[in-house]
Amino acid sequence: MDWDSARIFLGIYRAGTLRGAAALLQVDQATAGRRLNGMEQALGARLFLRTPTGYVPTPAGELAFAAAERMEHAADQLQRQMQGIDDRLCGVVRLATTDTMGKHFLMVAMQRLHAVHPDIRVVLSTSTQVSNLTRREADLAVRTIRPSSPDLISRHLTRREVGLYAAKSYLKLRGEPLPDTALAGHDLVIYQRSISPSQGVALCGEAVGNARVAMEVNSGLMMIEAVRAGLGIGELPTHMADSDPLLARIWPQRAEAYDIWLVLHGDLNRTARVRAVADAIVEVCSEM
């Protein structure tokens, strides 16, 4: 099994369809299908069952997945190590973060970086999902979760707080909730369960069992916009929401802290362009 075919196989295994794998790997669907057929012929085994809902791995496919993952790990490690000895201040750096952190402080860092190192091209991805740095989905990440993997280096950037907020227009119509009533009689905007299961139970230490969920979002910016639109009460970062003229804070004495971390793979720590991006982020955070 060669690495090119193994990449296609892994894409199909993870996406569950030829179309999904082709989009993931940026190849055409016919190429993905040919590669898979060639692998199955070379191995003399059927790797997937073709079903109406997608491709389901066979027992042989599960064995092939374990071997292909080892190949992927070795290839990624080699690429990271080669990058790790690269002292050029040019090229691509993949940076992953959330949309709120991207808007509120990373853009300033990238502006400064570009002024000093214009040949570094940053590929910025914003999502609430945690990027896998080991599989090179990103070179750097700014997260609210400190990773536990020994292969990753993390640096604490800053500590922030979230509080409860509502649109002033919402409070004018509905009034402020009473403490210790589980937000009875009020509407909420919360994150989708896959992102933050705890928000379906409590916000800033207040139970939410008597409230009605008006909207679930998967983005920090959409959370802010939904609360600003008067759809309900939400848990928002205080450094973003306090200055918003459309919002009012509920129970200012209640807050929950969270930490922001800069994370990169140990193999990339000495790559000049990666370090330049990291240094720009650290500099801006130190001024916040």
Backbone hydrogen bonds, N-H to C=O, Kabsch-Sander energy under -0.5 kcal/mol:
donor,donor_aa,acceptor,acceptor_aa,energy
6,A,2,D,-2.3
7,R,3,W,-2.4
8,I,4,D,-1.5
9,F,5,S,-2.6
10,L,6,A,-2.7
11,G,7,R,-2.2
12,I,8,I,-2.3
13,Y,9,F,-2.6
14,R,10,L,-2.4
15,A,11,G,-2.6
16,G,12,I,-2.7
21,A,17,T,-2.0
22,A,18,L,-2.7
23,A,19,R,-2.3
24,L,20,G,-2.2
25,L,21,A,-2.4
26,Q,22,A,-1.1
27,V,22,A,-2.0
32,A,28,D,-1.8
33,G,29,Q,-2.3
34,R,30,A,-2.5
35,R,31,T,-2.6
36,L,32,A,-2.2
37,N,33,G,-2.4
38,G,34,R,-2.6
39,M,35,R,-2.3
40,E,36,L,-2.5
41,Q,37,N,-2.2
42,A,38,G,-2.5
43,L,39,M,-2.6
44,G,40,E,-1.3
45,A,40,E,-1.5
47,L,45,A,-0.6
49,L,56,V,-3.5
50,R,48,F,-0.5
51,T,49,L,-0.8
51,T,54,G,-2.4
54,G,51,T,-1.1
55,Y,16,G,-3.6
56,V,49,L,-2.5
56,V,54,G,-0.5
58,T,47,L,-2.1
62,E,58,T,-2.2
63,L,59,P,-1.7
64,A,60,A,-2.4
65,F,61,G,-2.2
66,A,62,E,-1.6
67,A,63,L,-1.7
68,A,64,A,-3.0
69,E,65,F,-2.6
70,R,66,A,-1.5
71,M,67,A,-1.8
72,E,68,A,-2.5
73,H,69,E,-2.6
74,A,70,R,-2.1
75,A,71,M,-2.5
76,D,72,E,-2.8
77,Q,73,H,-2.3
78,L,74,A,-2.3
79,Q,75,A,-2.1
80,R,76,D,-2.6
81,Q,77,Q,-2.5
82,M,78,L,-2.2
83,Q,79,Q,-2.3
84,G,80,R,-2.2
85,I,81,Q,-0.6
85,I,82,M,-0.8
86,D,83,Q,-2.0
87,D,85,I,-0.7
90,C,88,R,-1.0
91,G,119,D,-2.0
93,V,121,R,-2.2
95,L,93,V,-0.6
95,L,123,V,-2.5
96,A,140,L,-2.2
97,T,125,S,-2.2
102,G,98,T,-2.3
103,K,99,D,-2.2
104,H,100,T,-2.5
105,F,101,M,-1.7
106,L,101,M,-2.2
107,M,102,G,-1.4
109,A,105,F,-1.5
110,M,106,L,-2.7
111,Q,107,M,-2.0
112,R,108,V,-2.0
113,L,109,A,-2.4
114,H,110,M,-2.6
115,A,111,Q,-1.6
116,V,112,R,-1.3
116,V,113,L,-0.5
117,H,113,L,-3.6
120,I,117,H,-1.7
121,R,91,G,-3.0
121,R,119,D,-0.6
122,V,120,I,-0.6
123,V,93,V,-2.7
124,L,122,V,-0.8
125,S,95,L,-2.8
127,S,97,T,-2.5
127,S,125,S,-0.5
131,S,129,Q,-0.5
133,L,131,S,-0.9
136,R,133,L,-1.3
137,E,132,N,-2.4
139,D,94,R,-2.2
140,L,94,R,-2.2
141,A,263,V,-2.4
142,V,96,A,-2.4
143,R,141,A,-0.6
143,R,261,W,-2.5
152,L,149,S,-1.4
153,I,264,L,-3.5
155,R,262,L,-2.5
157,L,260,I,-3.0
158,T,260,I,-1.1
160,R,258,Y,-3.1
162,V,256,E,-2.5
163,G,236,L,-2.5
164,L,250,I,-0.6
165,Y,234,G,-2.6
166,A,248,A,-2.0
167,A,227,V,-0.6
168,K,246,L,-2.6
171,L,167,A,-2.2
172,K,168,K,-1.8
173,L,169,S,-1.3
174,R,170,Y,-3.0
175,G,171,L,-2.1
181,T,178,L,-0.9
184,A,181,T,-0.8
185,G,210,N,-1.0
186,H,183,L,-1.6
188,L,212,R,-2.2
189,V,233,I,-2.5
190,I,215,M,-2.2
192,Q,217,V,-2.5
195,I,192,Q,-2.0
196,S,192,Q,-2.2
199,Q,196,S,-1.3
200,G,197,P,-1.4
201,V,198,S,-1.9
202,A,198,S,-2.4
203,L,206,E,-2.4
206,E,203,L,-2.2
207,A,205,G,-0.6
208,V,201,V,-1.9
210,N,182,A,-1.3
211,A,208,V,-1.8
212,R,186,H,-2.7
214,A,188,L,-2.5
214,A,212,R,-0.7
215,M,188,L,-1.4
217,V,190,I,-2.2
223,M,219,S,-1.9
224,I,220,G,-2.2
225,E,221,L,-2.4
226,A,222,M,-2.5
227,V,223,M,-2.1
228,R,224,I,-2.6
229,A,225,E,-1.8
230,G,227,V,-1.6
231,L,226,A,-2.0
233,I,187,D,-2.8
234,G,165,Y,-2.5
236,L,163,G,-2.4
236,L,234,G,-0.7
238,T,161,E,-2.7
240,M,237,P,-1.1
241,A,237,P,-2.5
242,D,238,T,-2.3
244,D,241,A,-1.6
247,L,244,D,-1.4
248,A,166,A,-2.6
250,I,164,L,-2.9
254,R,251,W,-2.5
255,A,253,Q,-0.5
256,E,162,V,-1.9
258,Y,160,R,-3.0
260,I,158,T,-2.6
261,W,143,R,-3.5
262,L,155,R,-2.9
263,V,141,A,-3.1
263,V,261,W,-0.5
264,L,153,I,-2.3
265,H,139,D,-0.8
266,G,151,D,-3.0
268,L,265,H,-1.8
269,N,266,G,-1.1
271,T,268,L,-1.6
272,A,86,D,-2.4
273,R,88,R,-0.7
275,R,271,T,-2.7
276,A,272,A,-2.2
277,V,273,R,-1.8
278,A,274,V,-2.5
279,D,275,R,-3.0
280,A,276,A,-1.8
281,I,277,V,-1.9
282,V,278,A,-2.5
283,E,279,D,-2.4
284,V,280,A,-1.9
285,C,281,I,-2.3
286,S,282,V,-2.0
287,E,283,E,-0.6
287,E,284,V,-1.1
288,M,285,C,-1.1
